[in-house]
Amino acid sequence: MRHSRKSPKAVAASLLAVVALASCGTFGGDNGSAADGDSAMTPSLAGDQGGFVLTSPSQISPDGQTDAPHVVIYSDPACPACAQMEASFHSDLDQWLTEGAITVEYRSVAFVSDYSHDAANAFACMAEESPENYFSYLGEVTAERVNVDELSEDELTERAGRHGADIGQCITDGSFESFVTDTTETALEDGGIEGTPTVIIDGAEVPSDDFMNLDHHISSAISG
């Protein structure tokens, strides 16, 4: 982080406090456009709402919800507020998933720009071809938006390679772009989601102006 005298989490949290009131809404990208990929292609581990349920940092299980609190995260990879949230709390989510204290479901939507489609497609590619690396890849690419504008397809492929995954063809082909569009439309029409990040814990939405305290909300859900 730029402010080296503060801890990375403190800096991210302070920045998040600024952007939380200006979450990313349905402007920019063409949410309803037809994608280049096959409209019938849906990742095998995706849920009905287009999400991927994590029961550990390396395990996606569509039927994996347990008695533990279930955290649903609507996120747009082009959204700066989503980047701040991921930078702040990814390590906490990793720890809770490792402990089995929560399950986490990411629903990646495309509200902001064409890059939203590209990166969300890349996440779906990773979930399909190397699911054990999905969580770490999504976290890295999303959080990187704090410091960079957008990643090219080659850069998305290179980031995947860091995790030992070769998903370049899937990214180039836009194999799951129609899936991303469907997930976005479902979020808008069925979920009433109009901005990102949106986090729902056991059916209760975290207030949009309180994302800097997301860890407290999840801790409270864990403790009951």
N, C-alpha and C positions, 0 to 999 in steps of 0.2 A: 504493500500500500504506500501511497505517497507520503502520508504523515507518519514518519517512522517513530515518532515519540509516543504514539498510541499503539495499542495492540491492534492487529488486523480486525478482530471482531468488533472492537470498540469503534474503529473508524467506519466499518461497514454499517454498524448499527446507527451511528450518527448520520451517515448519509441516507440510510433508509428512512430515518425520521423525516427527512426533507422530502423524499420522493413518494412516501406512502400516500400522501394526500393527492398525488397526481399519478395514479396507477394508469396502466396502458389500456385504453379503450379500443372500440371497434372502428379505428380510423386507419388509413394507410392502405394496407394490403387488400386484395380482392378476395373477400372471404368466401364468396360463392362461385369462384371461377372453376372451370373444369381443369383438373390436373393432367399432367402429361402421362402419368403412370396408369396402369390398369385399374379401372374403377372397382374391379372385383377383388383386388388384392387387399387383404386385411392381415396384419401380423397375427400369427397363431396364438400369441399369449395376450392379446388385447382383450379387454373387457367390453361389455355392451356399450359403455359410454366413451369408448376410445382410450381408456386409461390402462396403465400397467401397474399391477399391484405388487409391491415389494414386501416380502416377508423377512428378508435380510438384505444386506447391501449387494449380494450377488445372486439373489433368488427372486424371479418373477413367477407368481402363481396366481392365475385368474381366479381360482377358488380359495385363495390363501387367507382370506379374512378370518381372524381368530377373535377371541374375547378381548384382545388388546385394543386400545383406542385406534380408530382408523382415520388417517389423515389424508384428505384429498387435496391435491394442489393443482389448480389451474394456472398454467404458466405459459408465457410466450417468450421464446428464446431471443426475440428482438427487443424485449421490454426492459429498459434500464432498472425499473423497480423490481422486476423478477430477478435480475442479475444481483442486485443488492441483497435481496432476501436469500438467494442461494449462497452468496458469498458469506453471509452472516451465519447461516444455520445449517449448511450442508454437513459439517462435521458433527453437529448435535444429532441430526437425523441419522447419520451413519452409526453413531454410538447406540442410539435407541433401537435401531433396526438390529444391530449386532446382539443386543441384549434381549431381543424379542419383546420389547416394551410397547412397540407400536407396529402397525403396518402403514405403509405409505403408498398412495396411488397418484401417479403423475398423469395429468391429462393435458397434453401439449396442444395449444391452440395457435391459430394464425390470425391475430388481430392487427398487427402493426405494419408489416411490410412483406414483400416477396421473400425476404430472408427468413421471416417467420416460418414460411412453408418449407424452405430449404433445410433449415436446421431441425424442425420438427420431423420432417421426413428422415433425416439422418438419425434422429433418436429412435424412430420406429425401425429403421434398418438395423440398428444396434440391438434393439430388443429382439428382433427376429433372428439375427445371425450370430450374435454373441451376447445373450441375455445376462450373463454374469458380469458384463462390463457396462450394462445400460446405466445404472445409477451413477457410477463414477464419471462416465462420459457425459451424461446430461448435466451433472453438476459442474464439471470443468467448463464445458462450452457455454452454459448459461451464465456462470459467474464471470467468464472472460469478457462478457459484454460490458462490465464495469469499466474496463480500460481500453477496449477496442470497439470499433464501429460494427462491422459485420465480417464474418469469415466467408471465404470463397469455398466452392465445392472441394477444391484441392486441399484447402486448409481444414475443412471438416473431415476429409479423408485422412489427412495427416494426424489430426488429433485422435482419431479412432485407432490409427496405427500405434500410437503411444500405449494404447491399452491392449495391443496384440491382436486387433481386429482388422480384417480387410473387408470394408464395406463400400469401397469406392464405386463399384459398378452400380450398386443399389442407390447410392447418392446421385450419381450421374444420370441414371435412368429415371429418377424421381419415382421409384417404385411404389411408395406409399403416400404420394401427395394427395391422391383422392381420399385416402383414409384420413389424412390431416384435415382436409376440407370437411369431411363428414363429422369428424370429432368437433371441429369448430362450430358447425351448424347445430349439432346436438347440444353443445354448451350454451349457445345463444337461445335456441328455441325451446329446449326441454329443461335446461338448467337455469335459465335466466341470468347467465353470466355475461356481464357487459364490460368487464375490465379484468386485468391481471396485475399482480398476482391475486388470486382468490383462494383462500384456504378454508376448508371445512373440516372440523374435527367432530367425529361422531354426529354428523348432521347439523352442527352449529357453526355458522360462519364467523371467522375471526374478523372483527371490525377493521375496515380498510385503513384506519388511522392508527392501528395498534400493531402493525407488523414487526416493529422493533422489539415487541414483547412476545413474539411467536413462541420462543422457547418456554416462556412462563405459561402460556396457554396449553402447550402440549404437556408440560410437567404437571399441571393441574389435572389434566385428563388422565394421566398415568396414575397419579395418586388417588384419583377418584373423588 
